[in-house]
Amino acid sequence: MVTAARAAALIAAISFAALAAVGVYTLVKLTRLISEASRLVAEWRMRSDLVLGRADAAVQRAHEQLARTDEITANMDEVTANIAELTADVSMLTRAVHTLFGGPLHSLAGFAFGLRRAIALRRPGRSAARVQDSAGRRVAADTQPPQAALPGPALASKSKPAGSSVLDLPRSGDSGGRARAGRRRATQ
């Protein structure tokens, strides 16, 4: 028969075996859990390395783009400076062409106007009231044409021979056509 001491030893041995089995089962599960966790950590590391690599590549591309943008900005500054220089050159060329051709053309236009007017005044049968300026407006024979009709200084007044009455334009200090008309009446 089983004595109390043997029964207690048997219960203790069974309890120890059950506890050992539970411990082994727990250790096996814990080992599986640890191996699964280490596998997940390894995958996470791989993925994080890929993500960090991609992020590093993106940062490098952004840096390259910024460098290109700096180059483009520098080139745009250079283009702007070149355009300003070109604008200044064109402006200077325009002024030179205007100076070269503008003065002589204005003088030629003034001379042509004076010549046409003188010829119109000299024609017999042509009334003085029917004389027209270069803009087509009727002008009295004894008045000077308006400034808008003359694009420049008239050469006719410079080349007028002394004592000529054909192109009797007012001189500086002359009050205009009325003074000439008064002188004409006085000489007749």
C-alpha positions as CSV (number, residue, x, y, z in Angstrom):
1,M,0.0,0.0,0.0
2,V,0.9,3.4,-0.4
3,T,2.0,5.3,2.5
4,A,1.4,8.9,2.9
5,A,5.1,9.7,2.3
6,R,5.0,7.8,-0.9
7,A,1.8,9.4,-2.0
8,A,3.2,12.8,-1.2
9,A,6.4,12.0,-3.2
10,L,4.3,10.7,-6.1
11,I,2.2,13.8,-6.1
12,A,5.3,15.9,-5.9
13,A,6.9,14.0,-8.8
14,I,3.8,14.3,-11.0
15,S,3.5,18.0,-10.1
16,F,7.1,18.5,-11.0
17,A,6.7,16.6,-14.3
18,A,3.6,18.7,-15.1
19,L,5.4,21.9,-14.3
20,A,8.4,20.8,-16.3
21,A,6.2,20.0,-19.3
22,V,4.5,23.4,-19.0
23,G,7.9,25.0,-18.7
24,V,9.2,23.2,-21.8
25,Y,6.0,24.0,-23.7
26,T,6.4,27.7,-22.7
27,L,10.1,27.7,-23.7
28,V,9.2,26.2,-27.1
29,K,6.5,28.8,-27.7
30,L,8.9,31.5,-26.4
31,T,11.6,30.2,-28.8
32,R,9.2,30.4,-31.7
33,L,8.1,33.8,-30.6
34,I,11.7,35.0,-30.4
35,S,12.6,33.5,-33.7
36,E,9.5,35.1,-35.3
37,A,10.3,38.5,-33.7
38,S,13.9,38.3,-34.9
39,R,12.7,37.5,-38.4
40,L,10.3,40.5,-38.3
41,V,13.1,42.7,-37.0
42,A,15.4,41.5,-39.8
43,E,12.7,42.2,-42.4
44,W,12.1,45.6,-40.8
45,R,15.8,46.4,-41.0
46,M,15.8,45.4,-44.6
47,R,12.8,47.5,-45.4
48,S,14.2,50.4,-43.4
49,D,17.5,50.2,-45.2
50,L,15.6,50.3,-48.5
51,V,13.5,53.2,-47.3
52,L,16.6,55.0,-46.1
53,G,18.4,54.3,-49.4
54,R,15.4,55.6,-51.3
55,A,15.2,58.7,-49.0
56,D,19.0,59.2,-49.5
57,A,18.6,58.9,-53.3
58,A,15.7,61.4,-53.2
59,V,17.8,63.8,-51.1
60,Q,20.6,63.5,-53.6
61,R,18.3,64.1,-56.6
62,A,16.8,67.1,-54.8
63,H,20.4,68.4,-54.2
64,E,21.2,67.9,-57.9
65,Q,18.0,69.7,-58.9
66,L,18.9,72.6,-56.6
67,A,22.3,72.8,-58.1
68,R,20.7,72.8,-61.6
69,T,18.3,75.5,-60.4
70,D,21.2,77.6,-59.2
71,E,22.9,77.2,-62.6
72,I,19.7,78.2,-64.4
73,T,19.3,81.2,-62.1
74,A,22.9,82.2,-62.8
75,N,22.3,81.8,-66.5
76,M,19.1,83.8,-66.2
77,D,21.0,86.6,-64.5
78,E,23.5,86.5,-67.3
79,V,20.7,86.5,-69.9
80,T,19.1,89.4,-68.2
81,A,22.4,91.3,-68.2
82,N,22.9,90.5,-71.9
83,I,19.3,91.7,-72.7
84,A,19.9,94.9,-70.8
85,E,23.2,95.4,-72.7
86,L,21.4,94.6,-76.0
87,T,18.7,97.1,-75.2
88,A,21.2,99.8,-74.4
89,D,23.0,99.0,-77.7
90,V,19.7,99.1,-79.7
91,S,18.8,102.4,-78.0
92,M,22.2,103.9,-78.9
93,L,21.9,102.6,-82.5
94,T,18.4,104.1,-82.7
95,R,19.6,107.4,-81.5
96,A,22.6,107.3,-83.9
97,V,20.2,106.5,-86.9
98,H,17.9,109.2,-85.8
99,T,20.8,111.7,-85.6
100,L,22.3,110.5,-88.8
101,F,19.1,110.5,-90.9
102,G,16.6,112.6,-88.9
103,G,18.3,116.0,-89.1
104,P,19.0,115.9,-92.9
105,L,15.5,114.5,-93.6
106,H,13.9,117.2,-91.5
107,S,15.9,119.8,-93.3
108,L,15.1,118.3,-96.7
109,A,11.4,118.3,-95.8
110,G,11.6,121.9,-94.7
111,F,13.4,122.8,-97.9
112,A,10.9,121.0,-100.1
113,F,8.0,122.7,-98.3
114,G,9.6,126.1,-98.8
115,L,10.4,125.4,-102.4
116,R,6.8,124.2,-103.1
117,R,5.4,127.2,-101.4
118,A,7.6,129.6,-103.3
119,I,6.7,128.0,-106.6
120,A,3.0,128.2,-105.7
121,L,3.4,131.9,-104.9
122,R,5.2,132.6,-108.1
123,R,2.6,131.0,-110.4
124,P,0.5,133.6,-112.1
125,G,-3.3,133.3,-111.6
126,R,-2.9,131.4,-108.3
127,S,-4.5,133.1,-105.4
128,A,-2.5,133.5,-102.2
129,A,-5.4,132.1,-100.2
130,R,-5.2,128.8,-102.1
131,V,-1.6,127.9,-101.0
132,Q,-1.5,124.8,-99.0
133,D,1.0,123.5,-96.5
134,S,2.5,120.0,-96.5
135,A,-0.4,118.7,-94.4
136,G,-2.9,119.9,-97.0
137,R,-4.3,122.8,-95.0
138,R,-4.9,126.1,-96.7
139,V,-2.4,128.8,-95.6
140,A,-2.4,132.4,-96.4
141,A,0.5,133.5,-98.6
142,D,1.9,136.0,-96.1
143,T,1.9,133.7,-93.0
144,Q,4.3,131.1,-91.8
145,P,3.0,127.5,-91.9
146,P,2.2,125.9,-88.5
147,Q,4.9,124.1,-86.6
148,A,3.1,120.8,-87.0
149,A,3.4,121.1,-90.8
150,L,7.2,121.6,-90.6
151,P,9.0,118.5,-89.4
152,G,12.3,120.3,-89.1
153,P,14.1,123.6,-89.8
154,A,13.7,124.9,-93.3
155,L,16.8,125.1,-95.4
156,A,15.1,127.6,-97.7
157,S,15.5,130.4,-95.2
158,K,19.3,129.7,-94.9
159,S,19.9,129.7,-98.6
160,K,17.8,132.7,-99.5
161,P,19.7,135.4,-101.4
162,A,19.8,138.8,-100.0
163,G,17.0,141.1,-101.2
164,S,14.9,138.1,-102.4
165,S,11.2,138.5,-101.9
166,V,10.2,135.0,-103.1
167,L,10.8,133.2,-99.8
168,D,10.4,136.1,-97.4
169,L,10.1,134.0,-94.2
170,P,10.2,135.8,-90.8
171,R,13.6,136.0,-89.1
172,S,14.2,136.0,-85.4
173,G,12.7,139.1,-84.0
174,D,10.3,139.5,-87.0
175,S,6.7,139.5,-85.9
176,G,5.5,137.5,-88.9
177,G,3.7,138.1,-92.1
178,R,2.0,141.3,-91.1
179,A,5.3,143.1,-90.7
180,R,6.4,141.9,-94.2
181,A,3.1,143.0,-95.6
182,G,3.6,146.4,-94.0
183,R,7.1,146.7,-95.4
184,R,5.8,145.7,-98.9
185,R,3.2,148.4,-98.8
186,A,5.8,150.9,-97.6
187,T,8.2,150.1,-100.5
188,Q,5.5,150.3,-103.2
